[in-house]
């Protein structure tokens, strides 16, 4: 696909045959993502598009390591369709999606790979009871370390994915510096303020004046990524949690949960999830609300940097690989034909690779660290590359087929031959005239 004007100024002669496909319909797989995940049961959604209206159902297949594991069909509406696959695997999927149709074959295949699911490292720094956190993070998905502030080992901080600041009254400059470094390396924070919070919190997040006010938590921002896949439908009537003391944000914020007056109870600011009220039972009954489970569960999941199902070829991306780093060891990307060493930056418990300057074709690849496979990664060509956008050729001499061009070239060659005979005849008559004039004298 190229939308730039066709420049023929540097060519002495141009002969263009405009080839048109007999059927211009192209059905493409645009994207795919894991919509819902419950243990090893997963729901994969696939977005498709068509260049023209489609009346018949189209089949699409899901393969894992070369084997068909699911197949479905979709109906198109307004040239768009969404396919859904529900599958169960005991390992991350590595395979491809394939459209099965007789139309143009552009973008009929999408390579996908999941990363190995990793446990979330969570550090709770407490000034209040942490029983509710231990109940929420007791599963195999989490590594919870819970300590009181006065017993904190600062060496634990760099190895965490999520840090929960549980009702701290104040921050030391040492803790604040450590948290800033943690945030700069991609870590996530959850701030639960205490009822005795001081202005020292302003060094971390923009919380302001405290007010005593009884408020109900009544509104959910269903569009926020924190609630992705949580609700089957929008809930408008539930048991409203309440608070009796609120710490007002000092600036407008994009809310996740709001009070009945539309002010914020929970919001996110640059990777920090912030409650505007203490969760202490004497101030709030939020710990008894069913909302606390999906919210804190997704706090943990959002703290990971999950690899996408695929990346685009010839595009710059940063990809986090969860491996324990040793000096002079590197991550490589390889398949049966090629092995490349991408640009990479090592942290204490992960490696961040960059795809700048990597020339890889579409397909599935293995990520290896120190010679051991640590995951898979997939690349696909940009779907815009096969967009049916053609040069405007009205201003140029074009031919509808090779036969027409050859006929034209043959005619031109015949015309050229006739001119050659005319020139030869003219020269012959000139010589005859010269001889006649010479001998008649």
BELMO-V715814 format. One record per run of one state. SS is the DSSP state (H for helix, E for strand, - for the rest). FROM is the first residue (numbers start at 1). LEN is the number of residues. Records with the same first field share a line. If there is no record, write none. Layout:
SS=FROM-LEN / FROM-LEN
This chain:
-=1-15 / 18-8 / 39-2 / 51-7 / 65-2 / 75-2 / 78-2 / 89-5 / 101-3 / 105-4 / 114-6 / 127-4 / 137-5 / 152-2 / 160-2 / 167-6 / 185-3 / 193-6 / 204-3 / 221-4 / 228-14 / 250-5 / 260-4 / 270-2 / 276-8 / 285-1 / 289-2 / 304-7 / 313-5 / 322-9 / 335-4 / 341-2 / 347-4 / 355-8 / 370-2 / 381-2 / 387-11 / 400-2 / 441-1
E=16-2 / 26-13 / 41-10 / 58-7 / 67-8 / 77-1 / 80-9 / 94-7 / 104-1 / 109-5 / 120-7 / 142-7 / 162-5 / 188-5 / 207-14 / 242-8 / 255-5 / 264-6 / 272-4 / 284-1 / 311-2 / 318-4 / 331-4 / 339-2 / 343-4 / 351-4 / 363-7 / 372-9 / 398-2
H=131-6 / 149-3 / 154-6 / 173-12 / 199-5 / 225-3 / 286-3 / 291-13 / 383-4 / 402-39
